[in-house]
Amino acid sequence: MTDPLTNPAATPDELAFEGALRPTSLAEFVGQPKVRGQLEVLLQAARLQERTPDHILLAGPPGLGKTTLATIIGAETGRPIRYSSGPAIQHAGDLAAVLSALVPGEVLFVDEIHRMARSAEEMLYLAMEDFRIDIMVGKGAGAASIPLELAPFTLVGATTRSGMLPAPLRDRFGFTAHLEFYEPDDLERVLARSARLLDVEIERAALAELARRSRGTPRIANRLLRRVRDWLLVHAGSSDLDGVRAALELYDVDEAGLDRIDRAVLHAIAHRFRGGPVGLSTLAAAIGEEADTIESVVEPFLVREGLIGRTPRGRVATPAGMRHAGAQHLDATLDGV
Ligand code: ADP
């Protein structure tokens, strides 16, 4: 099981909490200047030409703001938005039901689009290109295909694994935004905004410490802020910075922002596999985690922090990673890092 504190997905009780903190305009959306600038132009051009904006693919690890951006695209264009997800589209019929119910100009958000059923993909290609689908009725010799015109719409797809999208689907998006992990300065701004909205008074130094340990991820920053708020409530009179340190220790987030699973991955590569290289499935089996969680959540972060590297032969710990895991004395295979 993934540690709930750094679990990539929002828990049900958290959805309401996140909803209250979600920025509703591009101007309020902190960080990601490149993506913001690109989206501004794309939306403005559509507005000037009075057409629906191009289909947009948002790619990046969980918690970086993909759903938030989809909501903002709806708000900025003044269009209604409909939410769906790849796992909810298990048959072409599921997709036909969603598409045929769209009103003109609607934004259709499909989260985890890489998990949509293959059988629905072809229908989506036609819908994205020509705003129409062919519905099959009947079976065998009596089967017939009935064309159905759709209202023009903008598809906003989100994926944590853009590499898993078939090329024909990827190519049909007019624009792909790659979301990056946030710098501590930007996370501090996210936290300051959330603290204001939640009515939490907290020192700058404490926010900076939280930002530094939030794995570059706004969802985790907000989650940690909530824990620190509780800690400070219970330990009235403590300094905010002490609160941050104590709460993070309680929830097993270390100095570098690594949680239990990050450390388990790093530790396994460094000690059990003597620095690597080790393949993904072997690593997953060694620590009892799903390969998908490791690949889409843990690895991007550890790579970005310079603690592990990916080589053609597998994952390796870098010298900094070996040090972090207390394994610098072991003979690491560090070629190619
Ligand atoms: P994703 O869809 O990529 O998993 P979300 O859009 O659900 O991520 O973001 C998770 C939470 O983080 C949101 O509730 C939002 O409050 C916050 N958040 C994400 N990106 C930003 C940002 N750029 N500025 C402010 N808050 C953000």
Boltz pocket constraint, residues with backbone or C-beta under 6 A from the ligand:
constraints:
  - pocket:
      binder: B
      contacts: [[A, 8], [A, 17], [A, 18], [A, 19], [A, 21], [A, 22], [A, 23], [A, 28], [A, 29], [A, 30], [A, 31], [A, 32], [A, 60], [A, 61], [A, 62], [A, 63], [A, 64], [A, 65], [A, 66], [A, 67], [A, 68], [A, 69], [A, 158], [A, 190], [A, 218], [A, 219], [A, 222]]
      max_distance: 6.0
